[in-house]
Amino acid sequence: MRWLSEICVLLRCDELINSNYRLHQITRGQFSLLKPYQAPELVQAHTSVHTAVSVASRHLPVADNKRTHVPHRSSPVPSEPLPVDSSTRPLKRRRQGKSDSQAEIRQGEAQQRHDAHQPSLLSAYRLFQHFLQTAKPTEAALHNTDTSSLQCHPAEDSSMQQTDTLDLLALHELKYTLHPKFSFVAKEGTHEVPVNLFDNLICNDGDQEQIGDAFGHTVVIPAQAAFLLSDIKKLSPLLTAAERQLGFHCIVLDPPWENKSAKRGSKYPTLPSRNLKGIPLQKLMRADGCLVALWVTNRERHHRFIHEELLPHWGLNHVATWFWLKVTDSGELVSPLEVAHRRPYEVLMLLQPLGTSPHQLLSPAASTATNKASAVKPADLSIHTNGEGAQPAFHATPPPPDGLVMVAVPGEHSRKPQLAQLLQPYLLAKASCLEMFARELTAGWTSWGNQVLHFQQEKFFRAPAVGQPKQCAAIDQYIFHS
């Protein structure tokens, strides 16, 4: 993690993940993109089509601040109406007019939102390009290239690792038939007492990662990490843990928003937006303050749902917006900033409870402090009890800055950069943190999701050779003890 300015930071995603482990590191290539998503000739064709349509649309009676509906390139509008066979006429006619008008309004709102973000994104990208041109090759590398501290050996059967994959979604459908179990593996190779893999909160209480057996598959569990593998209807173990520790100081959510790309590629199951209101977030947040980070796509329908329905339902207030600017291995944007259907960035909304008073989160000194994120230090936790279970009193933390841009190479579809180190300055030193809809674990955090062990499988790691432990001081910086 390297700060390029007060509101621009370069993230090496593999480096962030490796800091969770003492004895392992992830295999190379998990965060790599050799070329942009869209070929240049397609971008030029897309731009020329929109240019031609925009010129033609000047003669159409369109209201101000609304974008004209553009037909798809593969379905051009015919010059003459085609004959229609009455025998093949659909039973229901598609409603037009109102739906098209709503789509134009949403497109206009999305464009206005993008236009507001574009200057800061362009500024961050220029800083990033300047850094690549002036920094040393080792400093400008977008991946972690330091392997001197860990001499890893390849797997004995790499072909088996590629095919022997733990399909958690399929296993969930058969959990009542197969009754899959999980157990930690001791150093001697013996297994501890197995427990139910699904609908059960499992924790590694050790100070370094442990090897686990999940239904016959080897997984790596970071230090002080807990996980709940379940669907959205089985959150009771998580609610019990939250009640026991008086809630979480930080909650990160990465919902599988509905989008055409995920549905078309069948990369992961999506969740209807309205189902998010079923998450009892208020029971998971601490009453004395909680920082919520919500990932959201650029689809305007999702933004409208969040502001009009989800935030009022959860009782949250939008306090800051961060951006993940996606680049290739060579430093190019993954797609042009002007292409509306696939922006090269994603949005992270930072939220706080509506009923939280400013003095509950910030002291007078912190409230007047600057938002220079690169210089912010985590606050210390001072516990004072009266012997009757009194709430701990703690020093305040600074507010997160608005408009922070994270520059990073993307991983597998929808895999986000880990935020533990980035959010740490705005949390208590011993904060309890939760990630929802997670597909990997973080040291010191609790994670929930129906694929929470996906990237913890052995095939995603390189094990150390005997007598070559990995020395990683960064892990101690964010192992939070509840």
Salt bridges, closest charged atoms under 4 A:
GLU109 OE1 - ARG304 NH2 2.44
ASP164 OD1 - HIS217 NE2 3.08
ASP199 OD2 - LYS175 NZ 2.74
GLU209 OE2 - HIS24 ND1 3.00
ASP213 OD2 - HIS191 NE2 3.28
ASP231 OD2 - HIS172 NE2 3.48
ASP254 OD1 - LYS416 NZ 3.07
GLU258 OE1 - ARG301 NH2 3.57
ASP288 OD1 - ARG286 NE 3.05
GLU300 OE2 - ARG113 NH2 2.99
GLU309 OE1 - LYS277 NZ 3.57
ASP329 OD1 - HIS143 NE2 3.12
GLU346 OE2 - LYS326 NZ 2.63
GLU346 OE1 - LYS416 NZ 3.71
GLU412 OE2 - HIS454 NE2 3.72
GLU440 OE1 - ARG415 NH2 3.00
ASP476 OD1 - ARG22 NH2 2.66
